[in-house]
Amino acid sequence: MKTVAIIQARMGSSRLPGKVLRKLGDQTVLAHVIDRVRVAKRLDEIWVATTDAPDDIAIVDECVRLGIPTYRGSESDVLDRYFKTAQAAGAEIVVRITSDCPMFDGRLLDDMLAMFTEANQSGPAVDYLSNVLERTYPRGLDAEVFTFECLAAAEREATLLHEREHVTPFIYQHPERFRLRSYAGNVDRSGYRWTLDTPEDWQLVEALYAALWRPDQVFLTEDIVKLLKTRPELNTINAHVEQKKLSH
């Protein structure tokens, strides 16, 4: 079955505008995210779902440079944008990733896709798998895997604002309808915050990339954890930042 990772990206951000095209070393944040997603060997394609807002032509231009196909859709109805991207890509299995995750782990995604595939071949079958329902991984390694049929059902039936804005709530908030499964790690690292949403997050990301990034290799989750154990002061940079709540 065709498996497509869709990275949602836009220039607008209430707390850190233009974050996805900020430069980390000689590449943009978006380019780093794409490189890290490419580590996953079980993917057939990577697409970027951006908006039809004028500012987001810059994201399209960056994706052209990187050789990544894009779809431009509604800025506010992210579910519709996501569905139409998956439709354009011919996706049968969809992987949802956001562009504010420059620490994303493609190996973790491969492990999740392996579980998803095995479950649907050997049972019990699963419609939606994620590492966020039961959080043990750092914020910033978030991934969701689900069938196109689930996404199509959400597109047809979701009516609440938060369901349209956040893509997948219609699926995971209806466990009586969809077969859900959590992917949990052996170690609880949910206290780490490696996403990019605020100036403090950016300060941490810059520090981690300055210490770990090399042009010829992708550093791993274990490399980050090892660094943070030797330099615990880095953990304090964004420890006070609160994640934005899911609006209802």
C-alpha positions as CSV (number, residue, x, y, z in Angstrom):
1,M,0.0,0.0,0.0
2,K,1.3,3.4,-0.9
3,T,2.6,5.2,2.2
4,V,2.9,8.9,2.1
5,A,4.3,11.3,4.8
6,I,2.6,14.6,4.6
7,I,4.3,17.5,6.4
8,Q,2.1,20.5,7.1
9,A,3.9,23.8,6.8
10,R,3.0,27.5,6.7
11,M,4.8,30.7,7.3
12,G,2.2,32.0,9.7
13,S,2.8,31.3,13.4
14,S,1.5,33.3,16.3
15,R,4.6,32.8,18.5
16,L,7.4,32.4,16.0
17,P,6.4,33.7,12.5
18,G,8.3,32.2,9.5
19,K,9.9,29.5,11.7
20,V,9.9,26.8,9.1
21,L,12.2,28.8,6.7
22,R,14.6,30.0,9.4
23,K,18.1,28.8,8.7
24,L,19.8,26.2,10.9
25,G,23.4,26.1,9.6
26,D,23.1,26.2,5.8
27,Q,19.6,24.7,5.6
28,T,16.1,25.8,6.5
29,V,14.2,24.1,9.3
30,L,11.9,22.6,6.7
31,A,14.8,21.1,4.8
32,H,16.2,19.5,8.0
33,V,12.7,18.1,8.8
34,I,12.5,16.6,5.3
35,D,16.0,15.1,5.6
36,R,15.1,13.5,8.9
37,V,11.8,12.1,7.5
38,R,13.7,10.7,4.6
39,V,15.6,8.4,7.0
40,A,12.4,6.3,7.1
41,K,12.8,3.5,4.6
42,R,9.1,2.4,4.6
43,L,7.9,5.6,3.0
44,D,7.0,5.8,-0.7
45,E,6.8,9.6,-0.9
46,I,7.0,12.8,1.1
47,W,4.6,15.7,0.4
48,V,4.2,19.1,2.0
49,A,0.8,20.5,2.6
50,T,0.9,24.3,2.7
51,T,-1.7,27.0,2.2
52,D,-2.9,29.3,-0.6
53,A,-1.9,32.4,1.4
54,P,0.5,34.6,-0.5
55,D,3.3,34.3,2.0
56,D,3.4,30.5,1.6
57,I,4.7,30.7,-2.0
58,A,8.1,30.8,-0.2
59,I,7.4,27.3,1.1
60,V,6.5,26.1,-2.4
61,D,9.7,27.5,-3.7
62,E,11.7,25.8,-1.0
63,C,10.0,22.5,-1.8
64,V,10.8,22.9,-5.5
65,R,14.4,23.4,-4.6
66,L,14.3,20.2,-2.4
67,G,12.4,18.1,-5.0
68,I,9.4,17.7,-2.8
69,P,5.8,17.9,-4.2
70,T,3.4,20.3,-2.6
71,Y,-0.3,20.9,-2.3
72,R,-1.8,24.3,-1.5
73,G,-5.1,24.5,0.3
74,S,-7.1,26.2,3.0
75,E,-5.2,28.0,5.7
76,S,-7.9,27.5,8.3
77,D,-9.4,24.1,7.3
78,V,-6.3,22.1,7.8
79,L,-8.2,18.8,7.6
80,D,-9.5,19.7,4.1
81,R,-6.0,20.7,3.1
82,Y,-4.5,17.5,4.5
83,F,-7.2,15.3,2.8
84,K,-6.7,16.9,-0.6
85,T,-2.9,16.5,-0.3
86,A,-3.3,12.8,0.5
87,Q,-5.8,12.5,-2.4
88,A,-3.4,14.2,-4.8
89,A,-0.6,11.9,-3.7
90,G,-2.7,8.8,-4.1
91,A,-1.9,7.8,-0.5
92,E,-3.4,4.7,1.0
93,I,-1.5,5.0,4.3
94,V,-0.9,8.5,5.6
95,V,1.8,9.7,8.0
96,R,1.1,13.1,9.6
97,I,4.1,15.2,10.6
98,T,4.4,18.9,11.3
99,S,7.2,21.1,10.0
100,D,8.1,22.4,13.5
101,C,10.0,19.2,14.4
102,P,13.7,19.6,13.4
103,M,14.6,16.7,15.8
104,F,12.2,14.3,14.1
105,D,13.4,10.6,14.1
106,G,12.9,8.7,10.9
107,R,14.0,5.5,12.6
108,L,11.2,5.8,15.1
109,L,8.8,6.4,12.2
110,D,10.0,3.2,10.5
111,D,9.4,1.2,13.7
112,M,5.9,2.7,13.9
113,L,5.2,1.8,10.3
114,A,6.4,-1.7,10.9
115,M,4.0,-2.1,13.8
116,F,1.1,-0.7,11.7
117,T,1.8,-3.0,8.8
118,E,2.2,-6.1,11.0
119,A,-1.0,-5.4,12.8
120,N,-2.9,-5.1,9.6
121,Q,-1.4,-8.2,8.2
122,S,-1.6,-10.5,11.3
123,G,-4.1,-8.7,13.5
124,P,-5.6,-7.3,15.5
125,A,-6.0,-4.6,12.8
126,V,-5.5,-0.9,13.5
127,D,-6.8,2.2,11.7
128,Y,-4.8,4.8,13.6
129,L,-1.4,4.5,15.4
130,S,0.4,7.3,17.1
131,N,3.0,8.1,19.8
132,V,1.0,11.0,21.2
133,L,-2.0,9.4,22.7
134,E,0.2,7.8,25.4
135,R,3.1,10.2,25.4
136,T,6.5,8.7,26.2
137,Y,8.6,10.4,23.5
138,P,9.8,14.0,23.6
139,R,7.4,16.6,22.1
140,G,8.9,17.1,18.7
141,L,9.0,13.4,17.7
142,D,5.3,13.3,17.1
143,A,4.0,11.1,14.4
144,E,0.6,9.7,13.4
145,V,-0.1,6.8,11.0
146,F,-3.6,6.2,9.7
147,T,-5.5,4.9,6.7
148,F,-6.8,7.1,4.0
149,E,-10.2,5.8,4.7
150,C,-10.0,7.3,8.2
151,L,-9.0,10.6,6.8
152,A,-11.8,10.5,4.3
153,A,-14.3,9.8,7.0
154,A,-13.0,12.8,9.0
155,E,-13.2,15.0,5.9
156,R,-16.8,14.0,5.3
157,E,-18.1,14.2,8.8
158,A,-16.0,16.4,11.1
159,T,-17.8,19.6,11.9
160,L,-16.2,21.0,15.0
161,L,-13.6,23.8,14.7
162,H,-10.9,21.8,16.5
163,E,-11.6,18.8,14.3
164,R,-11.0,20.8,11.1
165,E,-8.0,22.8,12.5
166,H,-6.0,19.8,13.9
167,V,-6.7,17.1,11.3
168,T,-7.0,13.9,13.4
169,P,-9.1,14.6,16.6
170,F,-12.2,13.3,14.8
171,I,-10.4,9.9,14.5
172,Y,-8.8,9.5,17.9
173,Q,-11.7,11.0,19.8
174,H,-14.0,8.3,18.4
175,P,-12.5,5.0,19.7
176,E,-15.8,3.3,19.4
177,R,-15.6,3.7,15.6
178,F,-11.9,3.6,14.8
179,R,-9.3,1.0,15.9
180,L,-6.7,3.0,17.8
181,R,-3.3,2.0,19.0
182,S,-0.5,3.8,20.9
183,Y,3.2,3.4,20.2
184,A,5.0,3.8,23.5
185,G,8.7,3.8,24.3
186,N,10.5,1.7,26.9
187,V,11.8,4.9,28.6
188,D,9.6,7.9,29.4
189,R,11.2,10.9,27.8
190,S,8.0,13.0,27.6
191,G,9.5,15.7,29.7
192,Y,11.8,16.8,26.9
193,R,10.5,19.6,24.6
194,W,12.2,19.5,21.1
195,T,9.5,21.2,19.1
196,L,9.8,24.7,17.6
197,D,7.1,27.1,18.6
198,T,8.7,30.0,20.6
199,P,11.9,32.0,20.7
200,E,13.0,29.8,23.7
201,D,12.5,26.7,21.6
202,W,14.6,28.3,18.8
203,Q,17.4,28.9,21.3
204,L,17.5,25.3,22.3
205,V,17.2,24.0,18.7
206,E,20.1,26.2,17.6
207,A,22.2,25.0,20.6
208,L,21.5,21.3,19.7
209,Y,22.3,21.8,16.1
210,A,25.5,23.7,16.8
211,A,26.7,20.8,18.9
212,L,25.4,17.8,16.9
213,W,24.7,18.6,13.3
214,R,27.1,17.5,10.5
215,P,26.3,18.0,6.8
216,D,27.0,14.3,6.0
217,Q,24.9,12.6,8.7
218,V,21.6,12.8,10.6
219,F,22.1,12.9,14.4
220,L,19.9,10.5,16.4
221,T,17.6,10.7,19.4
222,E,20.2,9.0,21.5
223,D,22.8,11.6,20.5
224,I,20.5,14.4,21.8
225,V,19.7,12.6,25.0
226,K,23.5,12.0,25.6
227,L,24.2,15.6,25.0
228,L,21.5,16.8,27.3
229,K,22.8,14.6,30.1
230,T,26.2,16.2,29.8
231,R,24.8,19.7,29.4
232,P,21.7,19.7,31.6
233,E,21.5,23.5,31.5
234,L,20.2,23.2,28.0
235,N,17.0,21.6,29.3
236,T,16.2,24.8,31.2
237,I,16.0,27.0,28.1
238,N,12.5,26.1,27.2
239,A,11.3,24.1,30.2
240,H,8.8,26.8,31.2
241,V,7.1,26.9,27.7
242,E,3.5,25.6,27.8
243,Q,2.2,23.7,24.8
244,K,-0.8,25.3,23.1
245,K,-4.0,23.5,24.1
246,L,-6.3,21.8,21.7
247,S,-9.1,24.3,21.3
248,H,-12.7,22.9,21.3
